[in-house]
């Protein structure tokens, strides 16, 4: 069984076309790949925090999270967004079950090294993949909201890209980031072009030069960390292009493939 962890960010989820979910269900029913969705929900979280007059800050693409922010993050991710994704899959004839990383201690977490600045932002220390395997055995697509928990019951806001990478590592799965652009773009002579393949070394240079910035930083770093820990392949594709997900799983040249230095030709 070949697993594919698919990460959909909140800004992308708001506008993903019906064709994306149709392709997802088609892929699932083919039995060639077993998809697991991990989603974000940043824009909706920010919007709700603003309406509640709660200040929100970001450090290197990660949301600073105190108790009040954490309650809102969990409510949005594990409630509104998670169930919307499940409904979208059911609407096109698929089966899906939504879970939080808290459920069954799916995402075991600890505070990030930068906890003094970030608050209740966590990093994943373990994945209870039996929770996912149970949903898959049921014939359903797991839809995961990235809230982690530790052994004392403390919740943590986990960056969705980091959560997706951790799940992919635990399952030995391929990892695919869904974007609203065709991949990582670079500008040369005023023209933006897509990188078909990019290495860890080049990514670090692009972060340093601020070509890669904001929310893309945890995405590419999660990708590199996954490759170091035996994720077979990481890709970034445009979920708004019809058949992009099918083309990716069929091995077609699509999006940006992220690789380690020694793999690049």
GIQUI-V363783 format. One record per backbone hydrogen bond with DSSP energy under -0.5 kcal/mol. NH is the residue of the N-H (numbers start at 1). CO is the residue of the C=O. If there is no record, write none. Layout:
BEGIN
[[NH;CO] [NH;CO]]
END
This chain:
BEGIN
[[2;32] [3;1] [4;34] [5;174] [6;4] [6;36] [7;5] [7;176] [8;6] [8;38] [9;7] [9;178] [13;9] [14;10] [15;12] [16;12] [16;13] [20;17] [21;17] [22;18] [23;19] [24;20] [25;21] [26;22] [27;23] [28;24] [29;25] [30;26] [31;27] [31;28] [32;27] [33;27] [34;2] [35;33] [36;4] [37;142] [38;6] [39;144] [40;8] [45;41] [46;42] [47;43] [48;44] [49;45] [50;46] [51;47] [52;48] [53;50] [54;49] [55;53] [59;62] [62;59] [64;57] [65;118] [66;64] [70;66] [71;67] [72;68] [73;69] [74;70] [75;71] [76;72] [77;73] [78;74] [79;74] [79;75] [80;75] [81;76] [82;77] [83;79] [84;80] [85;81] [86;82] [87;83] [88;84] [89;85] [90;86] [91;87] [92;88] [92;89] [93;90] [94;89] [97;141] [99;143] [101;145] [103;100] [105;102] [106;103] [107;101] [108;106] [108;126] [109;149] [110;123] [112;121] [115;112] [117;114] [118;114] [119;115] [120;65] [121;119] [122;157] [123;110] [125;108] [126;108] [128;106] [129;127] [131;128] [132;128] [133;129] [134;130] [135;131] [136;132] [137;133] [138;134] [139;136] [140;135] [141;95] [142;35] [142;140] [143;97] [144;37] [144;142] [145;99] [146;39] [147;145] [148;146] [148;156] [149;107] [150;154] [153;150] [156;148] [157;120] [158;146] [158;156] [159;157] [163;159] [164;160] [165;161] [166;162] [167;163] [168;164] [169;165] [170;166] [171;167] [172;168] [173;168] [174;3] [175;233] [176;5] [177;235] [178;7] [178;176] [179;177] [179;237] [185;183] [186;193] [188;186] [188;191] [191;188] [193;186] [195;184] [196;194] [198;257] [200;259] [203;199] [204;200] [205;201] [206;202] [207;203] [208;204] [209;205] [210;207] [211;206] [212;206] [213;211] [216;213] [217;214] [218;214] [219;215] [220;216] [221;217] [222;218] [223;219] [224;220] [225;221] [226;222] [227;223] [228;224] [229;225] [230;227] [231;226] [234;258] [235;175] [236;256] [237;177] [239;179] [239;237] [241;238] [242;240] [244;241] [247;243] [248;244] [249;245] [250;246] [251;248] [252;247] [254;252] [256;236] [257;196] [258;234] [258;256] [259;198] [259;257] [263;260] [264;260] [264;261]]
END
